[in-house]
Amino acid sequence: MDYDKDFEEGYTASSLGNIHYMRHRSEGKKLIFLHGLGGTTKAWARLMRFMPEDLDISLLDMLGHGKSAAPEDINYTISEQVQVLQEFVSDQNNGSSCIVGHSYGGWVAAYYASYPYPSSSFVLEDCAGLAGNLRPDLDEQGREEKMERLVQTLLMLGNKEYVMRSIIDASLKEQLTVEVLSRIKKPTLIVWGSRDDTVNPEYASIFNREIKGSRVEIVEGASHEPHYTNAQEFAQKIIGFIGEN
């Protein structure tokens, strides 16, 4: 499947602005992909080469990212991203979709999964947002410096400063607690790169323990983006998972 040739561009209206997406329509199983912080639909281009043509795939630019709306009068909370996702699912009739989220997108997907919103299953890839995942050896000044470096990196990639700062400022208020994860009842696959130096691979076991019935797949040698560095292997894991569910 070719990102440039096999996907059509579209927009769907949400209560917080128009949301941009790329979609490959098919009669097969449906999937929705949510990129990481500062990403766009193009984050999945390499992975799409290894996804079968018979799948119906939607790639979203999340609110404040890419070609989607970036209103300046909201806080870019996880709840607002979940609200937009729920409205996209409703508008596009994708209620039976497997939702795949990477890092920040996994955080949004997990929160969505904790509510009784329509979906079939979830794939959480190197998922961010776990409560207590900030390094304990960093004092407040150290954390602020780390976050500022992150913001500057995201700005170099062309992201909007007020969006990135709003997301980071709001992030501590809606972390993935044990209570949130315990509400996830749909089949869930947790995928992690063994050499992820952004979100500790040890967190995979915590997600697995708290999300009943979930399973973990470790991509050996991969860092924070297995969908890119180990695209074929990651695709095979998704295909096998949705085939079981």
Legacy VTK file of the C-alpha trace (Angstrom):
# vtk DataFile Version 3.0
C-alpha trace
ASCII
DATASET POLYDATA
POINTS 245 float
0.000 0.000 0.000
1.405 3.400 -1.025
0.748 6.454 1.158
0.993 8.852 -1.791
-1.021 6.825 -4.311
-3.495 4.701 -2.361
-4.830 7.198 0.187
-7.361 9.976 -0.392
-7.231 13.218 1.572
-10.238 14.378 3.542
-11.512 16.581 6.354
-14.184 15.919 8.930
-15.831 18.582 11.046
-15.455 18.374 14.820
-16.663 20.613 17.630
-13.096 21.953 17.906
-12.408 22.446 14.199
-11.811 20.481 11.019
-9.723 17.343 11.318
-7.514 16.257 8.422
-7.135 12.606 7.530
-5.824 10.290 4.840
-7.911 7.208 4.084
-7.568 4.015 2.119
-11.091 2.674 1.703
-11.754 -1.034 1.513
-14.315 -3.620 2.539
-11.871 -5.219 4.972
-11.208 -4.634 8.637
-10.919 -1.014 9.753
-8.026 0.679 11.513
-7.433 4.233 12.752
-3.858 5.423 13.350
-2.883 8.197 15.795
0.651 9.625 15.493
2.911 10.787 18.315
3.443 14.299 19.653
4.386 16.704 16.875
3.688 14.142 14.160
1.338 13.982 11.179
-0.275 11.330 8.998
3.062 11.008 7.188
4.521 9.328 10.260
2.858 6.122 9.055
3.957 6.283 5.396
6.699 3.682 5.695
4.504 1.281 7.669
1.778 1.457 5.026
4.064 -0.274 2.535
3.602 -3.460 4.541
-0.141 -3.225 5.215
-2.514 -5.310 3.040
-4.665 -3.595 0.416
-7.859 -5.138 1.776
-7.746 -3.105 5.005
-9.735 0.118 5.471
-7.207 2.501 7.039
-7.629 6.060 8.346
-4.596 8.139 9.325
-5.455 11.197 11.423
-3.705 14.498 11.975
-4.660 14.999 15.599
-6.002 18.335 16.776
-3.289 21.010 16.570
-1.113 18.892 14.270
-0.435 18.838 10.545
-3.349 20.132 8.489
-5.919 19.815 11.279
-7.390 22.807 13.070
-5.240 24.421 15.753
-7.532 26.726 17.737
-5.794 29.106 20.134
-8.521 29.189 22.772
-8.307 25.614 24.095
-5.883 23.770 26.403
-5.149 20.717 24.206
-5.994 18.266 26.957
-6.166 14.533 26.416
-9.931 14.810 26.911
-10.200 17.240 23.986
-8.194 14.908 21.747
-10.451 12.012 22.807
-13.521 14.120 22.040
-12.253 14.826 18.522
-11.439 11.149 17.982
-14.909 10.118 19.132
-16.469 12.618 16.704
-14.279 11.346 13.852
-15.335 7.755 14.566
-18.992 8.805 14.580
-18.714 10.835 11.380
-16.765 8.223 9.434
-18.760 5.212 10.684
-15.573 3.600 11.946
-17.070 2.240 15.151
-15.668 -1.234 14.529
-12.103 -0.015 14.071
-8.924 -1.137 15.726
-7.305 2.066 17.014
-3.507 2.184 16.823
-1.724 4.896 18.796
1.972 5.698 19.033
3.424 7.456 22.117
1.198 10.540 22.651
-1.292 8.997 20.220
-1.244 5.853 22.365
-2.032 7.998 25.395
-5.094 9.383 23.585
-6.086 5.900 22.385
-5.825 4.453 25.902
-8.011 7.205 27.343
-10.526 6.622 24.552
-10.431 2.903 25.338
-11.280 3.569 28.982
-14.711 4.873 27.960
-17.540 2.851 26.362
-16.932 4.413 22.956
-17.235 2.252 19.824
-14.127 0.309 18.772
-13.031 -3.268 18.212
-9.551 -3.317 19.719
-6.443 -1.250 20.450
-2.724 -1.269 19.713
-0.611 0.847 22.058
2.894 1.406 20.667
5.553 2.728 23.091
2.709 4.460 24.898
3.331 7.707 26.789
1.301 9.088 29.673
1.804 6.520 32.413
1.483 8.173 35.819
4.863 8.560 37.495
6.901 8.068 34.338
8.960 11.245 34.774
12.475 10.438 35.908
12.590 10.608 39.723
16.238 11.687 39.688
15.320 14.993 38.014
14.405 17.919 40.235
11.836 20.501 39.146
14.437 22.583 37.326
15.756 19.492 35.566
12.284 18.545 34.370
11.631 22.063 33.122
14.887 22.030 31.176
14.017 18.643 29.693
10.588 19.863 28.621
12.046 23.039 27.114
14.460 20.976 25.014
11.498 18.889 23.851
9.558 22.005 22.855
12.486 23.384 20.881
12.905 20.066 19.056
9.196 20.007 18.170
9.365 23.590 16.897
12.259 22.669 14.608
9.900 20.115 13.022
7.447 22.876 12.123
4.945 22.500 14.945
2.982 25.384 16.438
4.531 26.619 19.674
1.299 27.396 21.513
-0.035 23.924 20.712
3.085 22.096 21.883
3.373 24.124 25.081
-0.325 23.662 25.815
-0.085 19.889 25.377
2.950 19.645 27.651
1.417 21.926 30.290
-1.795 19.877 30.304
-0.098 16.476 30.214
0.326 15.958 33.961
-3.376 16.488 34.609
-4.618 13.421 32.699
-2.040 10.726 33.139
-2.782 7.048 32.643
-3.419 5.830 36.155
-4.191 2.310 37.324
-7.854 3.339 37.519
-7.914 4.500 33.888
-6.136 1.423 32.560
-8.349 -0.952 34.543
-11.393 0.369 32.668
-10.040 -0.840 29.313
-12.009 -3.962 28.390
-11.383 -4.330 24.644
-8.632 -6.579 23.251
-5.368 -4.663 23.534
-1.921 -5.291 22.063
1.005 -3.486 23.700
4.055 -3.111 21.446
7.380 -1.707 22.641
10.848 -1.196 21.245
13.420 -2.948 23.432
15.765 0.051 23.167
13.225 2.836 23.635
15.127 5.665 25.341
12.086 7.978 25.369
9.547 5.865 27.273
11.032 3.082 29.397
10.333 -0.403 27.947
9.712 -1.589 31.519
6.388 0.269 31.384
5.093 -2.330 28.935
4.671 -4.812 31.774
2.697 -2.255 33.805
0.263 -1.674 30.932
-0.007 -5.433 30.491
-0.733 -5.999 34.179
-3.374 -3.287 34.471
-5.184 -3.899 31.161
-6.765 -7.263 31.724
-6.444 -9.697 28.850
-3.840 -7.601 27.038
-0.586 -8.953 25.685
2.874 -7.527 25.074
5.054 -7.818 21.983
8.635 -6.527 22.240
10.404 -5.434 19.046
14.005 -6.330 19.656
16.519 -3.630 18.778
13.880 -0.995 18.081
13.897 2.386 19.787
10.834 4.638 20.278
9.364 4.187 16.781
9.118 0.486 15.839
6.501 1.419 13.203
9.303 3.203 11.331
12.555 1.435 12.191
11.032 -2.059 12.112
8.041 -1.376 9.897
7.564 -4.841 8.433
7.757 -6.580 11.806
5.370 -4.051 13.351
2.913 -4.512 10.471
2.971 -8.276 10.954
2.159 -7.863 14.638
-0.840 -5.649 13.852
-2.101 -7.966 11.088
-1.846 -10.993 13.357
-3.611 -9.186 16.186
-6.589 -7.939 14.175
-6.880 -11.362 12.590
-7.451 -12.826 16.046
-10.054 -10.209 16.981
LINES 1 246
245 0 1 2 3 4 5 6 7 8 9 10 11 12 13 14 15 16 17 18 19 20 21 22 23 24 25 26 27 28 29 30 31 32 33 34 35 36 37 38 39 40 41 42 43 44 45 46 47 48 49 50 51 52 53 54 55 56 57 58 59 60 61 62 63 64 65 66 67 68 69 70 71 72 73 74 75 76 77 78 79 80 81 82 83 84 85 86 87 88 89 90 91 92 93 94 95 96 97 98 99 100 101 102 103 104 105 106 107 108 109 110 111 112 113 114 115 116 117 118 119 120 121 122 123 124 125 126 127 128 129 130 131 132 133 134 135 136 137 138 139 140 141 142 143 144 145 146 147 148 149 150 151 152 153 154 155 156 157 158 159 160 161 162 163 164 165 166 167 168 169 170 171 172 173 174 175 176 177 178 179 180 181 182 183 184 185 186 187 188 189 190 191 192 193 194 195 196 197 198 199 200 201 202 203 204 205 206 207 208 209 210 211 212 213 214 215 216 217 218 219 220 221 222 223 224 225 226 227 228 229 230 231 232 233 234 235 236 237 238 239 240 241 242 243 244
